[in-house]
Amino acid sequence: MSAANPVCHGVPGFGTDGLRTDQQVIVVDESGTTIGSATLANATAPQDPSAMCSATFSMAVPVAKFYSLHFGTHASDQFSYSDLVATGWRLDLSLPMP
């Protein structure tokens, strides 16, 4: 990541729609209803091209059976409430290609 090109390229195929600081993340529940949104912070690309990008965000969401995150044209798998509680609400994501 650089000031000239602030897109995280550590995830193949993300191109200009990659993870980047200030990108919106949307959380939806099991019915597809948007229940929260935030912006990514501290998006970083690793020096090792085989390593993954990282970014942080924080938001309050209501209790739901399942949650899914959306970043641009990418969506995560679903995560259950109990799984998120067990991990302290920390996620390590592998997002599918658009």
C-alpha positions as a printed NumPy array, in Angstrom:
array([[  0.   ,   0.   ,   0.   ],
       [  1.297,   3.429,  -0.825],
       [ -0.031,   6.97 ,  -0.918],
       [ -0.046,   6.774,  -4.726],
       [ -1.911,   3.447,  -4.776],
       [ -3.648,   2.827,  -1.441],
       [ -5.178,  -0.514,  -2.467],
       [ -4.109,  -3.67 ,  -0.697],
       [ -2.802,  -6.036,  -3.375],
       [ -2.008,  -8.935,  -1.035],
       [ -5.277, -10.59 ,  -2.05 ],
       [ -5.093, -11.711,  -5.708],
       [ -7.85 , -10.391,  -7.958],
       [ -8.914,  -7.465,  -5.816],
       [ -7.456,  -4.906,  -8.242],
       [ -8.853,  -1.428,  -7.714],
       [-11.685,  -2.835,  -5.585],
       [ -9.276,  -4.176,  -2.962],
       [ -9.178,  -3.54 ,   0.742],
       [ -8.254,   0.049,   1.461],
       [ -8.398,   2.506,   4.31 ],
       [-11.754,   4.342,   4.4  ],
       [-13.543,   1.64 ,   2.37 ],
       [-17.062,   0.947,   3.602],
       [-17.859,  -2.399,   5.223],
       [-21.503,  -3.405,   5.61 ],
       [-22.806,  -6.128,   7.926],
       [-26.012,  -7.962,   7.069],
       [-27.965, -10.512,   9.075],
       [-29.266, -13.922,   8.001],
       [-32.19 , -12.343,   6.117],
       [-29.924,  -9.959,   4.16 ],
       [-30.956,  -6.885,   6.145],
       [-28.211,  -4.309,   6.673],
       [-27.621,  -4.056,  10.423],
       [-24.423,  -2.017,  10.55 ],
       [-21.753,  -0.196,   8.611],
       [-18.306,   1.21 ,   9.261],
       [-15.176,   2.173,   7.372],
       [-11.952,   0.2  ,   7.272],
       [ -8.949,   1.631,   9.065],
       [ -5.258,   0.768,   9.001],
       [ -5.45 ,  -1.249,   5.76 ],
       [ -1.986,  -2.626,   5.11 ],
       [ -0.416,  -4.778,   2.462],
       [  2.343,  -7.131,   3.621],
       [  5.854,  -7.01 ,   2.188],
       [  5.528, -10.724,   1.39 ],
       [  3.155, -11.019,  -1.631],
       [  1.976, -14.443,  -0.435],
       [  0.764, -13.004,   2.895],
       [ -2.671, -11.51 ,   3.424],
       [ -3.744,  -7.901,   3.728],
       [ -5.138,  -6.621,   6.987],
       [ -7.537,  -3.894,   8.065],
       [ -9.551,  -3.031,  11.148],
       [-13.041,  -1.711,  11.807],
       [-15.421,  -1.478,  14.726],
       [-19.203,  -1.219,  14.969],
       [-22.08 ,  -2.178,  17.215],
       [-24.567,  -4.668,  15.764],
       [-27.716,  -6.24 ,  17.198],
       [-27.827,  -9.927,  18.061],
       [-28.593, -12.037,  14.984],
       [-28.354, -15.734,  14.136],
       [-25.796, -15.086,  11.373],
       [-23.707, -12.206,  10.068],
       [-22.063, -11.581,   6.697],
       [-19.696,  -8.736,   5.784],
       [-19.598,  -6.882,   2.468],
       [-16.575,  -4.934,   1.171],
       [-17.217,  -3.335,  -2.21 ],
       [-18.197,  -6.213,  -4.513],
       [-16.912,  -8.877,  -2.09 ],
       [-18.904, -10.705,   0.591],
       [-17.729, -13.007,   3.342],
       [-19.143, -16.332,   4.396],
       [-21.735, -16.232,   7.164],
       [-20.658, -16.311,  10.805],
       [-22.945, -17.388,  13.633],
       [-23.426, -15.256,  16.72 ],
       [-21.999, -18.018,  18.945],
       [-18.887, -18.393,  16.739],
       [-18.229, -14.644,  16.895],
       [-18.646, -14.566,  20.668],
       [-16.211, -17.499,  20.973],
       [-13.535, -15.617,  18.969],
       [-14.057, -12.31 ,  20.788],
       [-15.614, -10.9  ,  17.594],
       [-12.287, -11.162,  15.733],
       [-12.424, -12.391,  12.136],
       [ -9.791, -13.662,   9.756],
       [-11.437, -13.531,   6.32 ],
       [-10.718, -15.037,   2.961],
       [-12.971, -13.108,   0.626],
       [-14.06 , -14.694,  -2.646],
       [-13.25 , -13.065,  -5.955],
       [-16.002, -10.766,  -7.333]])
